[in-house]
Amino acid sequence: MTDPGAATIDAAQREKQPRPDGLLTAIPRPIADHGTIGNLRTTALVARDGTIDFLCWPNFDSPSIFLALLDPDKGGAFELAPDIGGARAIQMYIPETNVLLTRWLGDDGSAEITDLMPSPTDKSECVCRIVRRVAVTRGTVTIRLKCWPRFDYARNVPEVTLDEHGAVFTGPDGVRLRLTAACALTAIDGGVMADIVLKAGEQADFTFGDDDGVLMQAEQVTQVILETNRYWQGWAARSNYRGRWRDAVTRSALALKLMTSLKHGSIVAAATFGLPEAAGGERNWDYRATWIRDASFTVYALMRLGYQEEAMAFNRWTGARTQEDWDGQLQIMYRIDGSPEFEETELDHLAGYGGARPIRIGNKAAGQIQLDIYGELMDSVYISNKYGEAISHRGWRGVQRTINYVCENWQMPDAGIWEVRNEPSEHLHSRLMCWVAVDRAIRLAQKRSLAAPFAQWVTARNDISEDIWANFWNDEKGHFVQSKGGTNVDGALLMMPLVRFVSATDPAWLATLDAIGAQLADDSLVMRYRQDDGLEGKEGSFAACSFWYVECLARAGRIEEARINFEKLLLYGNHLQLYPEEFDTRGEFLGNFPQAFTHLALISAAFYLDRALDGHFGQWRA
């Protein structure tokens, strides 16, 4: 866990680590030391030392511009910070926004930086821009700037052209990005630097982004900050959640919203690629894509909070993947624009976060069979129809083909939810979610009086249920198991009562819950599995499973145990209440960040636990 009040160490002072080429490189800033800003097209990570060290431009899945988080020497960054000796650095969001404020307090002065990407106005290809305002609030302070973008995943050093307004960085294919600065800049190799002295009450504005010929004046920057604050606060105010832990729930919702594409309606699994799930290991994946599973869960979480537009937009995006000649099978993930191509390549020229290599872009898991995705998708479709817009005729035809595919293929071995890259097997979670897919389709057809082959679907639903009880219950162990013929539990079993396959107080489930606690949990932290998966390195506790465990405890009537576990988990978030995919044995961040799966699981756990503490045990679906 990270001390919210501690300042990060300047890059020049950070310890060194060996690079793959034998040289030394500065150790990257800790993952937890970051906040995120965005504009529903892309996101940037801003460290507590004022450095933007991760940014893909102009879209979530575009090549990177700043990547010092994965290689402090080669990656590129936008460094901006006051030179105040011994200053304490703190970071916060303007309440209920994604506008970030970083503040430094020292004996001789204090200053702050406001960071944002202007709020989107429509779905068009609007100008992308980062706005950074520096203000000195006490004393006289020198502000130090160094901006050194590196195009195409740090494979291209841009040409730098200085003019009276700042600098233009020209990359491959004529890409031009402009830095506007309220001070004179000095060119360095592939970048610029500057010092500017400000007194108390003075401020300076810097913008970075598309070279569209627009030079924002101070009054315009002020207006953009106000409009962006209003945009996010207006969105946050639409939430219907009024329970305990509202700050954490709201922050999770805002983080999820940042990962949605306004133009397409799709939702990325995380804002980054290459951040390791195991320190120094090979578990480094690209999560800048739309997983059907993760996005469906996100839609479910946002619908719980009253956000229907995002659900409808995702349903339309999903519907576009289902053409008239479609056979009912979906890929597990797609690009943001819905295209299916996902070539996985390795960036061998980068050092990697903490030396973790290889760094991959693209994801060949897109070619895996993961049957559980149909259950998550149908659950979100069912909820969207129950509380939002009714499904179209074309949409229902797509559902019919999907469910017919599930009915014909539910017994197929697959890679499972954890995307393990070895031989497919029969997984309980995949079987469970096939049951969910058919069950929700039947319910939806009955509720909307839609045409459906009910006899076929009911038979399939019953067969899947019988198969789970017959083949995934281990009499010797006395609990459900991860795979057919296996003996181990995994964190995905926690979904069994959450999707209403089994009662949360059924003795068979309670025995399984106890087994998960005994085998996978370290107090409130829960691993997704313990068996060997063929990859090097030991991964950490899976944050989403930890929140699922809380919800399962609450549903089982173990309310106080659930509450204390939930309160502990909240402490594992960073100073901004943002979460990664995993935690290591010390509770430090692992994996891509911020992680949608974790934030949606937090919302679900808070939602149910709050109702349980008030004595309202009815489920939201009811």
N, C-alpha and C positions, 0 to 999 in steps of 0.2 A: 504494500500500500504506500501511497505517496503523501508526504506532508504537504497540505494545501498551501502553507505559508512559505515553503522553501523556494528559493530562487534557483533556477537552473544554472549550470556552470557554463561560462563562456566557451565557445568552440575552441579557442586557442589554448585554453587551460585543461580541456578534457583529456583523459588518459588516452593513450594510443593503443591500437590493436593491429596485428599483422594483416596486410592485404593479401589477396591471392597472388599478386605479382611480387610479393616479398617485401614491399615497402610498408610503412606504417600509416595508419589513417586514424583520425579522431573517432572515438566511440560516439555513435549517434545519440541524439537526445532521447530520453526514455519515451516509449509510446505514451505512457500515462501523462506526460508533461504537455499534452496537446489539447487544444480545442479545435473545432471545425466550423467553417463558414461555407456558404454555398448559395447557388441561385437556381436550383432545380434542373441544372444542366451538368454541373460539376461541383466538386468540393475541394477546399484547400485545408490543410492542417497548419495551425498556428501554434508554435511552441511558446512556453512561458518566458523565454528570453527574447521574444519578439520576432522570431524567425519563421517564415513560411518555408517549410522544408519538404512539403509534398503537395503537388498540384498537377493534375492532368488537364490538358487544354485542347479544345474548348468543351469537351464532353467527358462524362465519367470514364469512358473506356478509350479516350484518345491517348496518344503518347504523352509522356510526362514533360513538364517544363521545369519544375522544381522537384528534385528527388534526393536531396541531401540526407533524408531520413534513412535511405538505403545505401548511400555512399556519401559521407560528408565531404570528401575531396573532389568527387567528379559529378555529383548529382545535380548541383544547382540549387540556389536558395535566394530568398529575398530577406535579408537581415536588416532589421530596423530596431534600434533600442537606444535609450539614453545612457550616457556614460556617467553613472552615479556610483561611486565607490561604496561597496558594502551594502548596496540597496537590497531591500526585500521586494521580491516580485510576487504579485498576486494576480489572479486572472478570474474573470467572471463574465457571464452573459448579461447584457441588459435584460431585465426581467421579462420572461416569456417571449424571447426572441432568439434568433441565431446571429445576433450582432455581438461581437466579442470585445471585451475591454480588458486590457492588460495594464497594470499599474505598478510603478516602481516608487518606493519610499526610502530615502536615504537621509543622512544627517544634513547634507548640504543642498538637497533639493528633492523634488518629486515630479513625476511626469506620467502620462498615460497615452496609450495608443488604442484607438477604436478601429477595429477591423471588420469589414463586411464585404459581401458581394451584393450589389443593388438588387432589390426584389424584382422578380420577373413581372412583366406587364401583360404578356400574352404568350401563346405557344409558338410564335414565330422565332426565327433565328436571330434573337436580339443580341445586342452587343454585350460581350462578356467583359467584366471589369472587376478588379479588386480595388477597394478604396481603403486607404490607411490615413487616419488623421492623428497626428502627434500633438499633444498639448502639454505645456509645462504649467504646473499648478503651484510650485514654490521654488524660489531660488533661480539661478541661472544655470542652464543645463545644456551640454553638448549632445546632440543627437547624431548617432553614427549610422550611416546607411551603406549597405553593400548589396547590390542586386546583380546576380550572375546566373541567368537562366541557361539551361542546357536542353536543347530540343531533342525530340525523338529518343526518349529514355536515356538521355545523357550520351547519346552517340554523336551529337552535333553541337559544336561550339558556335554561337551566332556571331555574325558581324555586328559591330556596334557603331551607330552613327549618332553623334551628339548634335543637338540644335538648341535654340533658345528656350524650348519648353521642356527639355529633358533628354531622353535617349530613345532610339529605335533599335530593336534587336531583330535582325533578319536571319531566318533559319532556312531549312530546306524547302524547296518548292515555293519560294518567295513569301513564306509566312512572316508577317511583321507584327511584332508586339511592341507597345509603347509604354515607357515609364515617364509620367509627368512628375516633375519635382519642383518644389518651391525654393530651389537652391542650385548653385553651380555643381555640375557633376564632373568627375574625373574618370576617364576611360581606363579600364584595366583589361586584362586578357579575357575577352568574352563577357565583360560586365562593366559596371560602373560603381563608384563609391563616392561618398561625400560626408562632410561634417557640417552641421548647422547648429548655431547657438541660438537658443530661445530663452527668453525671460518669462517669469511668472505672468500668466495671462495671455501669452502668445501661443500660436499654433501654426502647424505646417501640414499641408495635404500632399499625399502621394497617391497616384493611381497607376495601375498596371493592367494592361489588357489589350484588346483589339485596337489597332491603329486606325481609328475611324475618322480622324481629323477633328474630333470634339475635344476641346481642352476645358475641363471643368474648373470654374472659379470657386472661391471659398463659399460663396452664397449657395452655389449649386451643390457643392459637397454637403453643406449643412442640410439642404432640402432632401438630398438622397438619403442621408442618415435618418432623418425624420420619417421619410416615406417607408424606408426599409423596416424601421422599428414598428411603424403602424401596421405594415403588412403582416409581420410575424405575430404581433400581439393580437391582431384581429383574427388570425388563424387559430392561435392558442385559445382565444376566448370562445371559440365554437365548441370546445370540448364540454361534454356533459358530466365529466368526472368531478365529483365534489368530496371524495372520500379522503382517508388518511394518505399520507405520502404524496400529496398532490404535486409538490414540486418535482419529485422524481418521475412521476407518471407524465407530467407535462414535458419535462426535458426529454424523456424517451420518445414521446410523440413528436416533438420537434426534430429530434435526431432522425426518426423514421421519415418524416416529411422531407428532410434534406436529401434523403436517398431515393426520392421519387423523381421521375422524369416528367416535367410538365408537358413536354411536347408529345411523348409517346404513351404515357400512362404506366410504363414499366417501373420496376423498383430494383435497385441494386442490392446485393447481399451485404456489401460493405463498401466503404469509400476508397479502399486501398488494395494494393497487391504486394506480395513479397514479404510481409511481416510474418515472422516465424511462429509456428505453433509449438516448436521445441527450440530452446536456445542453441544456436550454432548448428542446427540440423537442416535437413532437406525438406521439411514440411512447410514449404513456402508457396502459397497458391495465389492465384489471381481471382479476387471476388468481385470485380467490377462487371458483373453480369446479372441477369435476372434469372434466378433459380425459381422454377414454378413453386417449389415448396416454400422457400423463404418469403417470396412475395405474397403467396396466399396467406401465410400466417400473419404477415404484416397487414394485409387488408382486413383480416379478422380482428386484429388488435385495434386498428383505427376505427373500424365499424363499432366496436365496443364503446369507443369514446365519442361516437356520434359523427364521425367523418365519413360521409357517404360518397362524396365526389371522387375521392381517391379510389374507392372500391369500384365505382362505375367505370372510371378510366382504365383500371387494370383489367376489368372484365372485358372491356372493348379491345384492349391490347391482346388479351388471351384469345378472344374470339377471332381476331385476325390471323391467328396461327392455325385455325381450323377451316380449311377450304372444303368445297363441296365434294371433292374427290379424296378427301382425307380419310385415312383408315382408322383413326381414333387414337393413334400413338403420338405422344408428345416427347420432345427432347426434355431432358431434366433442366436445361438452361438455354437461354438465348441471349444474343446481344441486346443492348438497350433498344435498338430500333426494330427488334424482332427477327433479325437475320440469324440463321442457324450456324454460320461458319465460326469455328472455334479452334483454330490451329494453336497448339501450345508450343512456345519457343522459350529458350533460356537466354538470359542476358548475362553472358559470362564476363563482361567487362566491368561489372559492378561488384563492390566488396560485399554487399549484403548487410542487413541489420545485425550487428553483433557478429559478423562473419557467417551468418546463415546463408547458405547457397545450396543449389542454384536458385536464382530469382527467375520466376516463370511469369510470362504473360500469355493470355489465352488459357484454356483449360480443357485438357483432353477428356476429363470426366464427362464432358457433354455427350460423348458417345456411349456412356454407360446406360444400362437398363436399371431404373430405380422405380419400382412399381408403386411406392408410397406416394409419389407426387399426385396421383389421381385422387387420393383421399383428401389431401390438403386442399387441392384445387376445388373439389366438389363441396367441401365444407365451407369454403369462402363463398362459392357461388350460392349455396343454400342460404347462408346468413345474409348475403347481399340482397337476395330476393325477398327474404323475410322482412328486412328492415329498410330496404331501399327500392331500387328500380326493378320492375318485373323483367324477367328474361324475355328476349325476343324469340320469334319463331326460328330464325336462323341459329340463334344461340342454343336453343333447345335441341335442334338437330345435331349440333356439334356435341352436346352433352350425351345424346343417345349413342352416337358413334363411340364416344369415349367409354361409356359404361359397357357397351357391347364388347369393346376391346378388353376391358377389365374382366368381364365374365368369361372370356375365352382364354385369358392369360394369367389369371391370378396365382396359379400354381408354379409359375416360372421362377427359377432361381434368378437373383439379381444382385446388384452391388450393394444395395441397402442405403439407408439414410446417411451413413458415415462415409460413403464413397470410397471404401477400401479398395485399393488397386490390386486385388488378387482374384482368385476364381470365384465366380458367383455362387451364392448359396441361398437357401430358403430362410428368410428372415421374418421373425414374428412381426416386427414393426411394419414391414411391407405388406404382410398378409392382413394385419389389422387395418391399415389404411385402404386396402382394397375393399374391405368390409365397409369402411366409412364411405367410400366413393359410391358403392351401390346403395347403401342405406340412405344417404342424403339425396341421391337421385330419385329414389322411390318416394321419399317424403316430399320432395319438391314437386314431383308429378302429381301427387295426391293433393297437395295444397293449392296448386295452380290449375288443377284439372287438365293436365297435359297428357297427350297420348304417349303411352309407354308399353313395352312388353312386360307387364307386371309379373306374369307367371315365371318367365325366364329370370328376371332380376331377383325376385323373392327367393327362388330356388338357389341362385348363386349366393345371395347373402347368407342363407341358412347353411349352405355347404361350407362357406368360408368360416363361419362361426364354429361349426362342428370341427373343422380341420384345426383351428387354433387350439381348441380344448383337447383334441385328441393327440396332436403332434408337437405342441409347444409347451405343454405342461409336463414337468419332470416329477414323477411320483417319488423318486428316490431323494431328490433335493427338496421337494415340497414347495416349488414355486415355478412360475413361468420362466422360460429361458429365451435367449436372444435368437437362436437358430434351431432349426429342426435337428433333433438328435443331439443337441448341445447340452452343456451344463452351466454355462455362464449367463449372467444377467447383463443388460446394458441399459444406458440411460434412456433410450428410446421407449423402453417398456413403460416409462412414466406417462406416456400418452394414453394408455389403456383406459383409465377412468376419465381422463380429460375429454375423450371423444365419446364417452358413454357406452363403450363396449362392455364394461364390467362395472358393477357398483363400486364406489370408492370405499365401501365398508365390507365388501365380500371377503370372507376369510381367505380365499385363494389369492385375492389381490393384496390383502394386508400382509400375507406371508411373503409375497414378491416385493412389496415395499420395504419390508424389513431386510430382505436379502440385498436389495439395492443399497440401503443404508449401511449394511455391514460390509459389503464388498466394494462399493464405489465411492462412498462418502467419507470425507474428512470434515466432520462437523457439518457446516453449511455448504461446503464445496463438494460438488459431485462430478466424478469423471464420467465420460460417455461409455468407456469400456476399459478393460485392463489387458485383454489378450493381445498377443503379438499381431501387428498388422503389416509386417513386411517392410516398414520404413524405419530409418535410423532415428534415434532420439526418443526421448520420453516426453510425451505431450502432457499438458496440464489438465486441470479441472475445467470442465466445459460449463461456461456461465449459464447458458440456456437451460441445461439439465438441472443446474442448481436452483433456478427459479421454478422449474417444473416440480422439483422435489418439494419445495415450499407449498405449492398449490395442492399437491397430492396429500401432504400432511394435513393441510387445512380441511380438505374434502373428507379425509379419514376421521375427522373430529379431533385431531391432535393440534388444537388451535394455538396454544401457548408455545409449543415447540415450533410450529410454523412461523409464528410471529418473531421469535427471537432469531431464527434462522434468516428470516427476511431482513430484519434490522442489521444483522451481521453482513449480509450480502450488499446492502446499501453502502456500507463502509468500504467495500472493495472497489467501488467506482472511483473515478478520479475526482479532482477538485471541482469539475464541472458536471458531475453526475453522468459522465459518459463511460461506456463499457466496451471491452474488447470481446473477442471470441472465447478466450481461455485465460486462466490464471495459473502461474507456476506455484511451486510449493510454498513460496513466500508471499503469495498473493499479488505478485507483479504481473503486468499485462503481457499476454501472448496473443499472437494472431492479428488478423486484419482489424482495423479500427476506424471509426466506430462500427460495431457489428449489429446489423438489424435483428438477427436472431435473438441476441441477448436482450435488446430493448423491448421487443415484442413479448418475450417471456416475462420480463419484469412487469409490464402492463397487465398481463393476464393474472399473474400471481397477486399483484396489489389489488386488482379488481375483485377477485374472489375472497381473498383474505379480509379485506375491508368489510365485505358483506357478512362474512362469517363472524367477525368480531361484533358486529351489530345484531347477530342472531338471524340474519336473512340467509338461509342456506339454499334458497332457490337458485337454480342455475340460470345464466343469462339467456340461454337458448329457449328456456321454458316460456 
